[in-house]
Amino acid sequence: MYVKDVVVQNQVGLHARPATFFIQKANEYKSSIWVEKEERRVNAKSLLGVLSLGILCGSDIRIIADGADEQAAVDALVELVESGFAE
């Protein structure tokens, strides 16, 4: 299991478009991947799950992966979040 915390930087948080990019990136990996905000954890490969967290600009989230490519998956998703989804 590999875990990293990241702060969401983009203006509108993880609304539909950046959440879609996030999920597409998560689906490139075989590992099971979750996103955690406060005490809630959802599947990072589920659009409804990610949107249900209500992730806004400045939110602290934790990205967790478990599997063969867990470190690459978490690092790529953290990089995507830190980039502000190119917005």
Backbone as a chain_set.jsonl record, in Angstrom:
{"seq": "MYVKDVVVQNQVGLHARPATFFIQKANEYKSSIWVEKEERRVNAKSLLGVLSLGILCGSDIRIIADGADEQAAVDALVELVESGFAE", "coords": {"N": [[0.845, -1.184, 0.0], [0.51, 2.213, -0.816], [0.694, 5.614, 0.013], [-0.17, 9.053, -0.296], [-0.47, 12.486, 0.616], [-2.136, 15.393, -0.617], [-2.743, 18.784, -1.592], [-5.499, 20.262, -3.081], [-5.215, 22.413, -5.776], [-6.402, 23.782, -7.951], [-8.763, 26.293, -9.029], [-11.581, 25.645, -8.9], [-11.734, 23.227, -7.628], [-12.312, 19.661, -7.535], [-14.352, 19.42, -9.726], [-16.66, 18.403, -12.333], [-15.08, 18.284, -14.871], [-12.172, 18.279, -14.183], [-12.33, 16.115, -12.424], [-13.003, 14.062, -14.131], [-10.656, 13.885, -15.676], [-8.963, 13.025, -13.617], [-10.047, 10.508, -12.952], [-9.74, 9.168, -15.394], [-6.942, 9.049, -15.488], [-6.483, 7.491, -13.19], [-7.606, 5.093, -14.027], [-5.7, 4.135, -15.737], [-4.069, 2.483, -14.396], [-3.435, -0.683, -12.771], [-3.698, -1.142, -10.084], [-5.729, -1.036, -7.083], [-7.311, 1.937, -6.268], [-7.882, 4.654, -4.094], [-9.531, 7.658, -2.98], [-9.33, 9.866, -0.322], [-11.038, 12.021, 1.821], [-11.162, 13.867, 4.661], [-12.965, 11.814, 6.707], [-14.014, 10.165, 4.79], [-13.833, 7.706, 2.255], [-13.408, 6.933, -1.13], [-13.71, 5.108, -4.236], [-11.229, 5.802, -6.519], [-11.617, 5.479, -9.181], [-14.16, 5.966, -9.805], [-16.493, 8.189, -11.0], [-18.836, 9.303, -9.797], [-18.277, 8.697, -7.136], [-15.919, 10.211, -6.607], [-16.87, 12.827, -7.149], [-18.776, 12.967, -5.135], [-17.366, 13.541, -2.851], [-17.044, 16.247, -2.71], [-14.804, 17.972, -3.25], [-12.996, 20.851, -2.871], [-11.146, 23.855, -3.849], [-8.148, 24.06, -2.131], [-8.669, 21.945, -0.481], [-7.548, 19.225, 1.512], [-6.508, 16.139, 0.412], [-6.17, 12.577, 0.425], [-4.406, 10.181, -1.357], [-4.581, 6.838, -2.1], [-3.163, 3.747, -2.903], [-3.127, 0.29, -3.829], [-1.428, -2.384, -4.977], [0.229, -3.804, -7.898], [1.312, -1.635, -9.352], [1.249, 0.481, -7.587], [2.819, 2.661, -6.488], [3.566, 4.179, -8.763], [1.021, 4.868, -9.666], [-0.075, 6.471, -7.558], [1.839, 8.538, -7.459], [1.542, 9.66, -10.049], [-1.107, 10.589, -9.947], [-0.975, 12.433, -7.843], [0.776, 14.265, -9.001], [-0.852, 15.152, -11.114], [-2.944, 16.429, -9.683], [-1.449, 18.433, -8.361], [-0.678, 19.924, -10.536], [-2.85, 21.423, -11.103], [-4.659, 20.584, -12.932], [-4.178, 21.671, -15.398], [-5.577, 24.071, -15.621]], "CA": [[0.0, 0.0, 0.0], [1.279, 3.456, -0.948], [-0.205, 6.714, 0.359], [0.365, 10.42, -0.304], [-1.427, 13.569, 0.813], [-1.954, 16.498, -1.559], [-3.727, 19.864, -1.487], [-6.077, 20.603, -4.387], [-4.797, 23.774, -6.091], [-7.164, 24.498, -8.978], [-9.781, 27.23, -8.532], [-12.914, 25.098, -8.648], [-11.646, 21.912, -6.998], [-12.512, 18.503, -8.406], [-15.683, 19.38, -10.326], [-16.806, 17.369, -13.367], [-14.002, 18.123, -15.856], [-10.947, 17.739, -13.594], [-12.599, 14.785, -11.849], [-12.937, 13.123, -15.26], [-9.223, 13.674, -15.946], [-8.433, 12.263, -12.482], [-10.521, 9.129, -13.084], [-9.079, 8.588, -16.566], [-5.568, 8.741, -15.074], [-6.555, 6.363, -12.244], [-7.93, 3.877, -14.775], [-4.522, 3.658, -16.477], [-3.305, 1.616, -13.492], [-4.1, -1.916, -12.35], [-3.894, -1.116, -8.636], [-6.936, -0.447, -6.491], [-6.951, 3.304, -5.88], [-8.923, 5.358, -3.359], [-9.322, 9.048, -2.592], [-9.885, 10.059, 1.011], [-11.164, 13.402, 2.302], [-11.609, 13.758, 6.041], [-13.133, 10.401, 7.07], [-14.676, 9.438, 3.703], [-12.956, 7.113, 1.248], [-14.144, 6.461, -2.306], [-12.938, 4.535, -5.331], [-10.717, 6.872, -7.385], [-11.986, 5.177, -10.557], [-15.605, 6.201, -9.885], [-16.807, 9.613, -11.111], [-19.793, 9.677, -8.754], [-17.589, 8.629, -5.85], [-15.022, 11.367, -6.472], [-17.697, 14.03, -7.058], [-19.513, 12.961, -3.869], [-16.517, 14.051, -1.77], [-17.139, 17.709, -2.679], [-13.432, 18.469, -3.096], [-12.875, 22.245, -3.285], [-9.804, 24.415, -3.833], [-7.589, 24.107, -0.786], [-8.979, 20.71, 0.251], [-6.512, 18.207, 1.678], [-6.983, 14.793, 0.098], [-5.176, 11.497, 0.511], [-4.531, 9.218, -2.451], [-4.114, 5.547, -1.593], [-3.202, 2.686, -3.915], [-2.652, -1.013, -3.394], [-1.302, -3.269, -6.131], [1.528, -3.937, -8.552], [1.843, -0.339, -9.803], [0.701, 1.44, -6.619], [3.619, 3.882, -6.343], [3.437, 4.946, -10.001], [-0.35, 5.387, -9.718], [-0.217, 7.576, -6.596], [2.7, 9.645, -7.882], [0.944, 10.29, -11.23], [-2.319, 11.311, -9.536], [-0.528, 13.595, -7.066], [1.316, 15.216, -9.988], [-2.003, 15.72, -11.816], [-3.612, 17.364, -8.765], [-0.555, 19.57, -8.121], [-0.596, 20.723, -11.769], [-4.07, 22.212, -11.225], [-5.387, 20.036, -14.08], [-3.913, 22.552, -16.546], [-6.611, 25.113, -15.714]], "C": [[0.886, 1.241, 0.0], [0.315, 4.619, -0.799], [0.527, 8.044, 0.257], [-0.772, 11.4, -0.083], [-1.096, 14.697, -0.157], [-3.058, 17.526, -1.32], [-4.193, 20.224, -2.89], [-5.848, 22.088, -4.646], [-5.729, 24.514, -7.041], [-8.38, 25.205, -8.391], [-11.085, 26.574, -8.112], [-12.901, 23.71, -8.026], [-11.818, 20.796, -8.006], [-13.965, 18.461, -8.869], [-15.632, 18.427, -11.512], [-15.602, 17.2, -14.289], [-12.696, 17.628, -15.226], [-11.152, 16.368, -12.951], [-12.535, 13.726, -12.941], [-11.487, 12.837, -15.628], [-8.599, 12.781, -14.874], [-8.798, 10.78, -12.633], [-9.874, 8.436, -14.281], [-7.646, 8.192, -16.228], [-5.565, 7.528, -14.144], [-6.796, 5.047, -12.979], [-6.781, 3.362, -15.64], [-3.722, 2.64, -15.662], [-4.137, 0.427, -13.042], [-4.437, -1.908, -10.862], [-5.287, -0.632, -8.259], [-6.529, 0.912, -5.951], [-8.15, 3.957, -5.198], [-8.513, 6.8, -3.135], [-10.02, 9.22, -1.258], [-9.9, 11.552, 1.337], [-11.834, 13.317, 3.658], [-11.774, 12.278, 6.365], [-13.765, 9.564, 5.962], [-13.658, 8.948, 2.682], [-13.814, 6.586, 0.104], [-13.163, 5.888, -3.331], [-12.52, 5.668, -6.278], [-11.073, 6.647, -8.849], [-13.483, 5.39, -10.792], [-15.902, 7.695, -9.904], [-17.766, 10.051, -10.004], [-19.149, 9.672, -7.376], [-16.732, 9.861, -5.614], [-15.831, 12.657, -6.33], [-18.412, 14.117, -5.706], [-18.689, 13.492, -2.7], [-16.575, 15.579, -1.663], [-15.785, 18.363, -2.464], [-13.313, 19.864, -3.707], [-11.415, 22.683, -3.294], [-9.332, 24.536, -2.392], [-7.875, 22.876, 0.049], [-7.74, 19.818, 0.334], [-7.128, 16.866, 1.337], [-5.827, 13.813, 0.234], [-5.458, 10.537, -0.634], [-3.841, 7.935, -2.004], [-4.207, 4.528, -2.722], [-2.62, 1.406, -3.336], [-2.616, -1.924, -4.615], [0.083, -3.183, -6.751], [2.147, -2.594, -8.929], [1.402, 0.8, -8.872], [1.493, 2.741, -6.521], [3.504, 4.766, -7.58], [2.056, 5.591, -10.083], [-0.504, 6.598, -8.801], [0.611, 8.775, -7.048], [2.1, 10.389, -9.089], [-0.293, 11.103, -10.853], [-1.979, 12.541, -8.708], [-0.006, 14.673, -8.015], [0.182, 15.915, -10.744], [-2.718, 16.766, -10.931], [-2.758, 18.614, -8.553], [-0.452, 20.479, -9.345], [-1.813, 21.633, -11.926], [-4.896, 21.786, -12.418], [-5.289, 20.945, -15.293], [-5.004, 23.609, -16.733], [-6.015, 26.479, -15.438]], "O": [[1.881, 1.311, 0.722], [-0.756, 4.624, -1.405], [1.683, 8.163, 0.661], [-1.896, 11.178, -0.535], [0.069, 14.932, -0.479], [-4.164, 17.182, -0.901], [-3.378, 20.462, -3.781], [-6.238, 22.929, -3.836], [-5.845, 25.737, -6.961], [-8.948, 24.77, -7.39], [-11.639, 26.917, -7.067], [-13.952, 23.078, -7.908], [-11.511, 20.959, -9.187], [-14.725, 17.581, -8.463], [-14.645, 17.71, -11.676], [-15.138, 16.075, -14.477], [-12.149, 16.631, -15.698], [-10.233, 15.549, -12.939], [-12.063, 12.615, -12.702], [-11.121, 11.687, -15.867], [-7.806, 11.892, -15.181], [-7.948, 9.907, -12.459], [-9.504, 7.265, -14.201], [-7.184, 7.125, -16.631], [-4.733, 6.634, -14.297], [-6.252, 4.01, -12.599], [-6.874, 2.277, -16.213], [-2.802, 2.009, -16.184], [-5.362, 0.503, -12.942], [-5.363, -2.595, -10.432], [-5.937, 0.087, -9.017], [-5.52, 1.032, -5.255], [-9.285, 3.833, -5.659], [-7.329, 7.132, -3.101], [-11.155, 8.78, -1.076], [-8.904, 12.252, 1.153], [-12.929, 12.769, 3.794], [-10.791, 11.54, 6.303], [-14.028, 8.378, 6.163], [-12.743, 9.675, 2.296], [-14.806, 5.89, 0.321], [-11.961, 6.151, -3.29], [-13.369, 6.406, -6.778], [-10.855, 7.531, -9.678], [-14.008, 5.037, -11.848], [-15.601, 8.399, -8.939], [-17.529, 11.064, -9.345], [-19.436, 10.534, -6.546], [-16.805, 10.484, -4.555], [-15.514, 13.493, -5.484], [-18.629, 15.213, -5.188], [-19.249, 13.856, -1.666], [-16.196, 16.141, -0.635], [-15.637, 19.216, -1.589], [-13.504, 20.041, -4.91], [-10.546, 21.964, -2.803], [-10.049, 25.058, -1.538], [-7.381, 22.762, 1.17], [-6.989, 19.675, -0.631], [-8.155, 16.489, 1.903], [-4.657, 14.191, 0.165], [-6.599, 10.131, -0.856], [-2.682, 7.942, -1.588], [-5.221, 4.458, -3.418], [-1.742, 1.434, -2.474], [-3.653, -2.204, -5.217], [0.991, -2.566, -6.194], [3.363, -2.424, -8.84], [1.208, 1.933, -9.311], [0.898, 3.818, -6.476], [3.359, 5.982, -7.455], [1.931, 6.735, -10.521], [-1.01, 7.637, -9.226], [0.127, 9.907, -7.021], [2.147, 11.619, -9.139], [-0.502, 12.192, -11.387], [-2.62, 13.582, -8.853], [-0.313, 15.853, -7.85], [0.243, 17.12, -10.988], [-3.049, 17.856, -11.397], [-3.279, 19.73, -8.564], [-0.17, 21.67, -9.211], [-1.816, 22.517, -12.782], [-5.75, 22.543, -12.877], [-6.201, 20.991, -16.119], [-5.318, 23.995, -17.859], [-6.728, 27.482, -15.471]]}, "num_chains": 1, "name": "protein.A"}
